[in-house]
Amino acid sequence: MAARKRYAQVGTGGRASFFYEAIAGDFRQTSELVAFCDMNPTRMAVANRTIERLGAKPVPTFAPDRFDEMVRTTKPDTVIVTSIDRTHHRYIVRAMELGCDVISEKPMTVDEAKCQEILDAIARTGRKLRVTFNYRYSPHATKVRELIRDGAIGTVNQVHFEWVLDTSHGADYFRRWHRDKRNSGGLLVHKATHHFDLVNFWLASRPKTVFAFGDLMFYGRENAERRGVTRFYSRVHGSPQAEGDPFALHLEQSDALKALYLDAEKDDGYLRDQSVFGDGISIEDTMAVLVRYASGAMMSYSLVAYAPWEGFRVCFTGTKGRLEVEIVESSYVSAAGKKSMEGAARERRITLRPMFEPPRDVDIPVAEGGHGGGDPVLLNDLFGRPVPDPFNRAASHVDGAWSILTGIAANRSIRTGLPVDVDSLVKL
């Protein structure tokens, strides 16, 4: 039997368990956890208790200032980075300098300067970086790629892409560290990196020019005041004003959220349940983006974070017809429920409308699991025994860069009111 691959993980918040539970559980024959790194010892203790319940041994824990020591003493082959977005580049670069490959949760990073640091480190060290784009692996996303690749609608000239986040999942970004654009790059980077990557994947192309509008139009105190709201609070826990608020997140009602965040506040002061109608929100909740691709295709994209349903609609118009996709996803709050429900597809429809022919619905393979059934396939690709993939869904640092650069360019366009040449942002 081949030796198990060794992994250390940086960041043990809600998203982190997606990786360490898989390694300690389904992929224990091929993979091994050797260390956790986080500023919060309570969350690392939760992570160790979780892998123990799965039959793995607890692993050593390290504070961020002991990252180098962690790598040198535990000798991981690969470092998994699931820390706050603005710190991704720090751990990616240093892990590579210490001789490790890296798996990074999306987004790869939050701005062009940090992106360039990562690209330079890869060129300097020769190490590899994988970015975890779950949606690529979903059966419906793969089917769209197959149809376009095989010429079902000819050359794609235009894409209309609408993604809606609901008042559960969408609101959650405004409770957490994501609400500060310095931490997350805003939703056009943190969330839309999924969406922009899908378009790059579907079209087998990359963005060239971006123009965007964006604003905070629903969340935040000022917007609530305009709608006549008079009762405000800073956080939910301990606030009588939060009772009866459908936007309130009660941490004590979820064992997972209580353990990861409420019980961990004593270590770092991080508040997971801030009011979505508070001050200090610097990200947008309503966004519109125009993109021109290297292939010549153009896209109109919209994203809102306060819709009554969750999912997306995307339409492709080509020289031989039109492809229409509608996916309705399950509503969820990060880390508050089963991982299989995160982005799980409730309704799926792909309609092919060839020119001069009747439209027809396309059969979509059925798959269980989060992100439309993509999560189990991604995890096997990362930690199991990968199988040949004719769609090349494994995402490299190049894919990670092109996905965030669309959002980074959009952020710059919002700030300046001008179109942005994506090639001017980094040397790739």
C-alpha positions as CSV (number, residue, x, y, z in Angstrom):
1,M,0.0,0.0,0.0
2,A,1.3,3.5,-0.9
3,A,2.1,5.8,2.0
4,R,-0.7,8.1,3.0
5,K,-0.3,11.7,2.0
6,R,0.2,14.1,4.9
7,Y,-1.8,17.3,5.4
8,A,-1.6,20.2,7.8
9,Q,-4.6,22.6,8.0
10,V,-4.6,26.3,8.7
11,G,-7.9,27.8,9.9
12,T,-10.4,25.7,11.7
13,G,-13.6,27.7,11.3
14,G,-16.9,26.5,9.8
15,R,-15.6,25.7,6.3
16,A,-12.5,23.9,7.5
17,S,-14.4,20.8,8.7
18,F,-15.3,20.0,5.0
19,F,-11.7,19.0,4.6
20,Y,-10.6,17.6,7.9
21,E,-13.7,15.4,8.3
22,A,-13.1,14.0,4.9
23,I,-9.5,13.1,5.6
24,A,-10.3,11.6,9.0
25,G,-13.3,9.8,7.7
26,D,-13.8,8.6,4.1
27,F,-10.2,9.1,3.0
28,R,-8.3,7.8,6.0
29,Q,-6.7,5.0,3.8
30,T,-5.0,7.5,1.5
31,S,-4.7,10.7,3.6
32,E,-3.5,11.7,7.1
33,L,-3.9,14.9,9.1
34,V,-0.8,15.8,11.0
35,A,-1.5,19.3,12.5
36,F,-3.9,22.2,12.9
37,C,-3.0,25.9,12.9
38,D,-5.3,28.6,14.1
39,M,-5.3,31.7,16.4
40,N,-8.2,30.2,18.3
41,P,-7.4,27.2,20.6
42,T,-11.1,26.5,21.3
43,R,-11.8,25.9,17.6
44,M,-8.7,23.7,17.2
45,A,-10.0,21.7,20.2
46,V,-13.4,21.3,18.4
47,A,-11.6,20.1,15.3
48,N,-9.6,17.5,17.3
49,R,-12.7,16.2,19.0
50,T,-14.4,15.9,15.7
51,I,-11.6,13.8,14.1
52,E,-11.4,11.7,17.2
53,R,-15.1,10.8,16.8
54,L,-14.3,9.7,13.3
55,G,-11.6,7.4,14.6
56,A,-8.5,9.5,14.0
57,K,-6.0,10.5,16.6
58,P,-5.9,14.2,17.7
59,V,-3.1,16.2,16.1
60,P,-0.8,18.8,17.5
61,T,-2.0,22.4,17.4
62,F,-0.1,25.5,16.6
63,A,-0.7,29.3,16.8
64,P,-0.1,31.3,13.6
65,D,3.3,32.5,14.8
66,R,4.4,28.9,15.0
67,F,3.5,28.1,11.4
68,D,7.1,27.4,10.4
69,E,7.6,25.2,13.4
70,M,4.5,23.3,12.5
71,V,5.7,22.5,8.9
72,R,9.2,21.6,10.0
73,T,8.2,19.3,12.9
74,T,5.1,17.6,11.4
75,K,6.4,17.4,7.8
76,P,3.1,17.7,5.8
77,D,3.2,17.1,2.0
78,T,0.4,19.6,1.5
79,V,-0.9,22.5,3.6
80,I,-4.7,23.2,3.4
81,V,-5.6,26.9,3.8
82,T,-9.0,27.6,5.1
83,S,-8.3,30.7,7.1
84,I,-9.9,34.1,6.7
85,D,-9.6,35.2,3.0
86,R,-7.2,38.1,3.5
87,T,-4.6,35.8,5.0
88,H,-4.7,33.1,2.4
89,H,-1.7,34.5,0.5
90,R,0.5,34.6,3.6
91,Y,0.1,30.8,4.3
92,I,0.2,29.8,0.6
93,V,3.4,31.6,0.0
94,R,5.2,30.5,3.2
95,A,4.1,26.9,2.8
96,M,5.6,26.8,-0.7
97,E,8.8,28.4,0.6
98,L,9.0,25.6,3.1
99,G,8.6,22.9,0.4
100,C,4.9,22.1,0.6
101,D,2.2,22.0,-2.0
102,V,-1.1,23.8,-1.1
103,I,-4.8,23.3,-1.3
104,S,-6.7,26.6,-0.9
105,E,-10.3,27.2,-0.2
106,K,-11.8,29.7,-2.6
107,P,-11.2,32.6,-3.2
108,M,-7.4,32.1,-3.7
109,T,-7.0,35.7,-2.3
110,V,-8.7,39.0,-2.2
111,D,-6.8,41.6,-4.3
112,E,-4.3,41.8,-7.2
113,A,-1.2,42.5,-5.0
114,K,-1.7,39.4,-2.9
115,C,-2.5,37.4,-6.1
116,Q,0.8,38.5,-7.6
117,E,2.6,37.4,-4.5
118,I,1.1,33.9,-4.9
119,L,2.0,33.7,-8.6
120,D,5.5,34.8,-7.9
121,A,5.9,32.2,-5.2
122,I,4.8,29.4,-7.5
123,A,7.2,30.6,-10.2
124,R,10.0,30.8,-7.6
125,T,9.4,27.5,-5.7
126,G,7.9,25.2,-8.4
127,R,5.2,24.1,-5.9
128,K,1.6,23.3,-6.8
129,L,-1.6,25.0,-5.7
130,R,-5.1,23.6,-6.0
131,V,-8.2,25.8,-5.6
132,T,-11.4,24.1,-4.5
133,F,-14.1,25.0,-6.9
134,N,-16.8,22.5,-5.9
135,Y,-19.4,23.7,-8.4
136,R,-17.2,22.5,-11.4
137,Y,-17.9,18.9,-10.2
138,S,-21.7,19.1,-10.0
139,P,-23.4,17.1,-12.6
140,H,-25.4,20.0,-14.0
141,A,-22.3,22.2,-14.3
142,T,-20.4,19.4,-16.0
143,K,-23.2,18.8,-18.4
144,V,-23.2,22.5,-19.4
145,R,-19.5,22.3,-20.1
146,E,-20.1,19.1,-22.2
147,L,-22.8,20.6,-24.3
148,I,-20.9,23.8,-25.0
149,R,-17.6,21.9,-25.7
150,D,-19.4,19.6,-28.1
151,G,-20.9,22.5,-30.1
152,A,-24.6,22.1,-29.1
153,I,-25.2,25.8,-29.6
154,G,-22.2,26.6,-31.8
155,T,-19.9,29.4,-30.8
156,V,-21.1,31.1,-27.6
157,N,-21.4,34.9,-28.1
158,Q,-23.5,36.0,-25.1
159,V,-24.1,34.9,-21.5
160,H,-26.7,36.1,-19.1
161,F,-26.0,34.9,-15.6
162,E,-28.2,35.7,-12.6
163,W,-27.2,34.3,-9.1
164,V,-29.5,35.0,-6.1
165,L,-28.6,34.4,-2.5
166,D,-31.5,34.2,-0.1
167,T,-32.3,35.8,3.2
168,S,-30.7,32.9,5.1
169,H,-27.4,32.2,3.3
170,G,-27.1,35.6,1.7
171,A,-27.7,37.4,5.0
172,D,-25.0,35.3,6.6
173,Y,-22.2,37.1,4.8
174,F,-23.3,40.3,6.6
175,R,-23.1,38.8,10.1
176,R,-19.5,37.6,9.8
177,W,-16.0,38.8,9.0
178,H,-17.0,38.8,5.3
179,R,-18.9,42.1,5.9
180,D,-15.6,43.9,5.9
181,K,-14.3,44.1,2.3
182,R,-10.7,44.1,3.5
183,N,-11.3,40.6,4.8
184,S,-13.2,39.0,1.9
185,G,-12.9,41.2,-1.2
186,G,-16.7,41.6,-1.0
187,L,-19.1,39.1,-2.6
188,L,-17.8,39.8,-6.1
189,V,-14.6,38.0,-4.9
190,H,-15.6,35.8,-2.0
191,K,-18.8,34.3,-3.5
192,A,-18.7,35.2,-7.2
193,T,-15.3,33.5,-7.6
194,H,-17.4,30.3,-7.9
195,H,-19.6,31.9,-10.6
196,F,-16.8,33.5,-12.6
197,D,-14.8,30.3,-12.5
198,L,-17.8,28.4,-13.9
199,V,-18.0,30.8,-16.8
200,N,-14.3,30.5,-17.5
201,F,-14.7,26.7,-17.3
202,W,-17.8,26.6,-19.5
203,L,-16.4,28.9,-22.2
204,A,-12.8,27.6,-21.9
205,S,-11.8,31.2,-21.9
206,R,-10.8,34.0,-19.5
207,P,-11.9,37.6,-18.8
208,K,-10.4,40.5,-20.7
209,T,-12.5,43.6,-19.8
210,V,-14.8,44.2,-16.8
211,F,-17.2,47.0,-15.9
212,A,-19.4,46.9,-12.9
213,F,-21.9,48.7,-10.5
214,G,-22.4,47.7,-6.9
215,D,-24.0,49.1,-3.7
216,L,-25.3,48.3,-0.3
217,M,-29.0,48.7,-0.9
218,F,-30.7,46.3,1.6
219,Y,-28.5,45.4,4.6
220,G,-26.9,48.0,6.9
221,R,-28.5,50.4,9.4
222,E,-29.1,53.2,7.0
223,N,-31.1,51.0,4.6
224,A,-33.1,49.6,7.5
225,E,-33.9,53.1,8.8
226,R,-35.2,54.1,5.4
227,R,-37.7,51.2,5.6
228,G,-38.9,52.4,9.0
229,V,-37.0,50.0,11.3
230,T,-36.5,51.6,14.8
231,R,-35.2,48.6,16.9
232,F,-31.5,47.9,16.5
233,Y,-28.9,45.7,18.2
234,S,-25.2,45.1,17.6
235,R,-25.3,41.3,18.1
236,V,-28.0,38.7,18.7
237,H,-26.7,36.9,21.8
238,G,-28.0,38.6,24.9
239,S,-30.0,41.2,22.9
240,P,-33.8,41.3,23.7
241,Q,-34.2,43.4,20.5
242,A,-33.2,40.4,18.4
243,E,-36.1,38.3,19.5
244,G,-38.5,37.9,16.6
245,D,-36.1,39.2,14.0
246,P,-36.1,36.7,11.1
247,F,-32.5,37.9,10.3
248,A,-31.2,37.0,13.7
249,L,-28.8,34.1,14.1
250,H,-29.1,32.4,17.6
251,L,-25.8,30.7,18.1
252,E,-26.9,28.8,21.2
253,Q,-29.6,27.0,19.1
254,S,-26.9,25.2,17.1
255,D,-24.4,22.8,18.8
256,A,-21.9,23.4,16.0
257,L,-22.2,27.2,16.0
258,K,-22.1,27.3,19.8
259,A,-18.9,25.2,19.9
260,L,-17.1,26.9,17.0
261,Y,-18.0,30.5,17.8
262,L,-20.0,31.3,21.0
263,D,-17.7,29.2,23.2
264,A,-14.6,30.5,21.3
265,E,-15.3,34.2,21.8
266,K,-13.1,34.3,24.9
267,D,-10.0,33.5,22.8
268,D,-10.2,36.1,20.1
269,G,-13.3,38.3,20.5
270,Y,-14.8,37.3,17.2
271,L,-18.6,37.7,17.0
272,R,-20.3,35.4,14.6
273,D,-23.8,36.8,15.1
274,Q,-23.6,40.5,14.3
275,S,-26.7,42.3,13.2
276,V,-27.1,42.4,9.4
277,F,-28.6,45.9,9.9
278,G,-25.7,47.3,11.9
279,D,-23.0,49.8,11.0
280,G,-19.6,49.0,9.6
281,I,-20.6,47.0,6.6
282,S,-18.3,47.8,3.6
283,I,-19.4,45.1,1.1
284,E,-22.2,45.4,-1.5
285,D,-25.4,43.4,-1.5
286,T,-26.5,44.3,-5.1
287,M,-24.1,44.0,-8.0
288,A,-24.2,44.1,-11.8
289,V,-21.2,43.2,-13.9
290,L,-20.4,43.3,-17.7
291,V,-17.5,41.1,-18.9
292,R,-15.8,40.6,-22.3
293,Y,-13.9,37.3,-22.7
294,A,-10.8,36.4,-24.7
295,S,-13.1,34.2,-26.8
296,G,-15.1,37.3,-27.8
297,A,-18.1,36.3,-25.8
298,M,-19.7,38.9,-23.5
299,M,-21.6,38.4,-20.2
300,S,-24.1,40.3,-18.2
301,Y,-24.0,39.1,-14.5
302,S,-26.0,40.0,-11.5
303,L,-25.8,39.0,-7.8
304,V,-28.1,39.9,-5.0
305,A,-27.9,38.7,-1.4
306,Y,-31.5,39.1,-0.1
307,A,-33.7,37.1,-2.4
308,P,-36.6,34.9,-1.4
309,W,-34.9,31.9,-3.0
310,E,-31.4,30.5,-3.6
311,G,-29.9,29.5,-6.9
312,F,-29.1,30.7,-10.3
313,R,-30.2,31.1,-13.9
314,V,-27.8,31.2,-16.8
315,C,-28.5,31.5,-20.5
316,F,-26.0,31.0,-23.3
317,T,-26.7,32.3,-26.8
318,G,-24.6,30.9,-29.6
319,T,-24.4,30.7,-33.4
320,K,-26.5,27.5,-33.4
321,G,-29.0,28.1,-30.6
322,R,-29.5,28.8,-27.0
323,L,-28.9,26.9,-23.7
324,E,-30.9,27.7,-20.6
325,V,-30.1,26.5,-17.1
326,E,-32.1,27.0,-13.9
327,I,-30.9,25.6,-10.5
328,V,-32.8,26.1,-7.2
329,E,-30.6,25.3,-4.2
330,S,-31.3,24.5,-0.6
331,S,-31.2,27.4,1.9
332,Y,-28.6,27.1,4.6
333,V,-26.3,28.9,7.1
334,S,-22.6,28.0,7.0
335,A,-21.6,25.4,9.6
336,A,-25.1,25.3,11.1
337,G,-26.3,22.1,9.4
338,K,-25.4,19.1,7.3
339,K,-22.6,19.7,4.8
340,S,-24.6,17.8,2.2
341,M,-27.2,20.6,2.3
342,E,-24.7,23.4,1.4
343,G,-25.5,24.4,-2.1
344,A,-27.5,21.2,-2.6
345,A,-29.7,21.3,-5.7
346,R,-33.5,21.0,-5.1
347,E,-34.6,21.7,-8.6
348,R,-32.5,21.4,-11.9
349,R,-33.4,22.1,-15.4
350,I,-31.3,22.5,-18.6
351,T,-33.2,23.3,-21.8
352,L,-31.5,23.2,-25.2
353,R,-33.1,25.3,-27.9
354,P,-31.4,24.6,-31.2
355,M,-32.1,26.9,-34.1
356,F,-35.0,25.7,-36.3
357,E,-35.6,22.8,-34.0
358,P,-38.0,22.2,-31.1
359,P,-36.5,22.8,-27.6
360,R,-35.7,19.8,-25.5
361,D,-34.9,19.2,-21.8
362,V,-31.4,17.7,-21.2
363,D,-31.0,14.7,-18.9
364,I,-28.9,15.5,-15.9
365,P,-27.2,12.7,-13.9
366,V,-28.3,12.6,-10.3
367,A,-25.8,13.0,-7.5
368,E,-26.1,13.5,-3.8
369,G,-24.1,15.9,-1.7
370,G,-23.3,19.6,-1.3
371,H,-22.8,22.1,-4.1
372,G,-25.1,20.2,-6.5
373,G,-23.5,16.9,-5.8
374,G,-20.0,18.2,-6.6
375,D,-18.6,17.9,-3.1
376,P,-18.0,14.1,-3.0
377,V,-16.4,14.1,-6.4
378,L,-14.1,17.0,-5.4
379,L,-13.1,15.4,-2.2
380,N,-12.2,12.1,-3.9
381,D,-10.2,14.1,-6.4
382,L,-8.3,15.8,-3.6
383,F,-7.8,13.0,-1.0
384,G,-8.8,9.7,-2.6
385,R,-7.8,7.9,-5.8
386,P,-8.6,10.3,-8.6
387,V,-10.1,8.9,-11.8
388,P,-9.4,10.2,-15.4
389,D,-11.5,13.3,-15.9
390,P,-12.2,14.3,-19.6
391,F,-13.5,17.7,-18.3
392,N,-10.3,18.7,-16.5
393,R,-12.2,20.0,-13.5
394,A,-9.3,20.2,-11.1
395,A,-8.6,23.9,-10.7
396,S,-5.0,25.2,-10.7
397,H,-3.6,28.5,-9.5
398,V,-4.2,29.9,-13.0
399,D,-7.9,29.0,-12.7
400,G,-8.0,30.5,-9.2
401,A,-6.4,33.7,-10.5
402,W,-8.7,34.2,-13.4
403,S,-11.8,33.7,-11.3
404,I,-10.8,36.3,-8.6
405,L,-9.5,38.7,-11.2
406,T,-13.0,39.2,-12.6
407,G,-14.2,40.2,-9.2
408,I,-11.1,42.2,-8.4
409,A,-11.6,44.1,-11.6
410,A,-15.3,44.6,-10.9
411,N,-14.4,46.1,-7.4
412,R,-12.0,48.5,-9.1
413,S,-14.6,49.4,-11.7
414,I,-17.2,50.1,-8.9
415,R,-14.6,52.4,-7.2
416,T,-13.6,54.3,-10.3
417,G,-16.6,54.1,-12.6
418,L,-14.4,52.9,-15.4
419,P,-13.9,49.7,-17.3
420,V,-10.9,47.6,-16.2
421,D,-8.4,45.7,-18.4
422,V,-7.9,42.4,-16.5
423,D,-4.5,41.8,-18.0
424,S,-3.3,45.0,-16.4
425,L,-3.9,43.7,-12.8
426,V,-1.2,40.9,-12.6
427,K,1.5,39.2,-14.6
428,L,0.3,35.7,-15.3
